[in-house]
């Protein structure tokens, strides 16, 4: 398929965790309700993709 660098996988995983923490910390603010679901969805996608990338690098 495609080759993934370990550093790319780590950056994607960190970005996913950061997006989820941003959405989790901003959920109680009444003025910032619009992008919370988007940040949480992106965080989940990036976290899963980062874990899959790390597993693929370690198996290889």
C-alpha positions as CSV (number, residue, x, y, z in Angstrom):
1,X,0.0,0.0,0.0
2,X,2.0,3.0,1.3
3,X,5.0,3.5,3.5
4,X,4.5,5.5,6.7
5,X,7.2,7.1,8.7
6,X,7.1,6.7,12.5
7,X,7.3,10.4,13.0
8,X,4.3,11.0,10.8
9,X,2.3,8.5,12.7
10,X,3.3,10.1,16.0
11,X,2.3,13.6,14.8
12,X,-1.1,12.3,13.5
13,X,-1.7,10.7,16.9
14,X,-0.7,13.8,18.8
15,X,-2.9,15.9,16.6
16,X,-5.9,13.7,17.2
17,X,-5.4,13.8,21.0
18,X,-5.0,17.6,20.9
19,X,-8.3,18.0,18.9
20,X,-10.2,15.8,21.3
21,X,-8.8,17.6,24.3
22,X,-9.7,21.0,22.7
23,X,-13.3,19.9,22.1
24,X,-13.5,18.3,25.6
25,X,-12.2,21.5,27.3
26,X,-14.5,23.9,25.3
27,X,-17.8,21.9,25.7
28,X,-19.0,24.1,28.6
29,X,-18.6,27.5,27.0
30,X,-21.9,28.8,25.6
31,X,-20.3,30.9,22.8
32,X,-18.3,28.1,21.3
33,X,-20.8,25.3,20.5
34,X,-20.4,25.3,16.7
35,X,-17.1,23.6,16.2
36,X,-17.0,21.2,19.2
37,X,-18.5,18.3,17.3
38,X,-16.2,18.9,14.3
39,X,-13.1,19.0,16.5
40,X,-14.2,15.8,18.3
41,X,-14.9,14.0,15.1
42,X,-11.5,15.0,13.6
43,X,-9.8,14.0,16.9
44,X,-11.3,10.6,16.8
45,X,-10.4,10.1,13.1
46,X,-6.8,11.3,13.7
47,X,-6.4,9.2,16.8
48,X,-7.6,6.0,15.1
49,X,-5.5,6.8,12.0
50,X,-2.4,7.4,14.2
51,X,-2.8,4.2,16.1
52,X,-3.3,2.3,12.8
53,X,-0.2,3.9,11.3
54,X,1.9,3.1,14.4
55,X,0.8,-0.5,14.4
56,X,1.6,-0.8,10.7
57,X,5.1,0.6,11.3
58,X,5.8,-1.7,14.2
59,X,4.5,-4.8,12.4
60,X,6.7,-4.0,9.3
